[in-house]
């Protein structure tokens, strides 16, 4: 029996929630032209949004798209300030509820989680499965092909309806979800929406629950569309691949990337979230180091130094640290 959301539609669209949301939304955006234009008539714009919502007249607008490299090339779809304000208003009510339904070993786009926590959890699992590096530890690593672009919007809505009884909230979420057209009918979520981060975790929580509870995957970690399973039994790891593939395809209409399914021993090095992990240490991925030094070369100001040191402190990076310092020495 799934728990249900207690909040009502009015909690999301209330003037108080919209105003509180605006205070959060505007941080770091005060110099943006579209934000300034919206703020110039702030109360009129918020009241207009509120009345459209309360009278069921709200329609989500279109998107502007642009390309970024982070480092992979991605297409970001940016909604209007009005729509992004609503996304955040929805997010600040729904996130605390849904976060309680997620497994503890899901680390992407969640408060008090992130890549470093995921890597540390991976290290914990390594020591347990390898019995303090005395046994062979096998690692299955998989990636989902075109994850955000492949999310089935109707399946997502069906999942949300299992948790949310208020029909007006569901109607609003459908308006946001179906506002995006990826080129494939009723498929995909826009990378630019804050709600997409939450919806992606809600969607993949179905898989997380399957892995943890049906398959009893005790040593399973997921970060976005990248997930790993650790075991001392190689045959068990091999058998999981088809089972996982069937669930993803049949339940969520997702496909594992055929070129990103790996079974490795820890001693050979496991590349996970930017770090290559070994039994006794971890080192930065070569591509990550190359990208970092390229940025340093473009910007030799001293200010970024702490951020680079903050990144590399989580592994065995003495030589990398020396190289960074030399880059800043004239």
Secondary structure as UniProt FT lines:
FT   HELIX           9..13
FT   HELIX           15..25
FT   TURN            26..31
FT   HELIX           33..40
FT   HELIX           42..54
FT   TURN            55..56
FT   STRAND          64..69
FT   STRAND          73..78
FT   HELIX           81..99
FT   TURN            100..101
FT   TURN            104..105
FT   TURN            108..109
FT   TURN            111..112
FT   HELIX           115..129
FT   TURN            130..134
FT   STRAND          138..144
FT   TURN            145..146
FT   HELIX           147..150
FT   HELIX           153..163
FT   HELIX           167..177
FT   TURN            178..179
FT   TURN            185..186
FT   TURN            191..192
FT   HELIX           194..209
FT   HELIX           210..214
FT   TURN            218..219
FT   STRAND          220..223
FT   TURN            224..225
FT   STRAND          226..231
FT   HELIX           234..252
FT   HELIX           258..260
FT   STRAND          262..265
FT   HELIX           266..268
FT   STRAND          270..272
FT   TURN            273..274
FT   STRAND          275..277
FT   STRAND          282..284
FT   HELIX           286..298
FT   TURN            303..304
FT   HELIX           305..312
FT   TURN            313..314
FT   HELIX           318..328
//
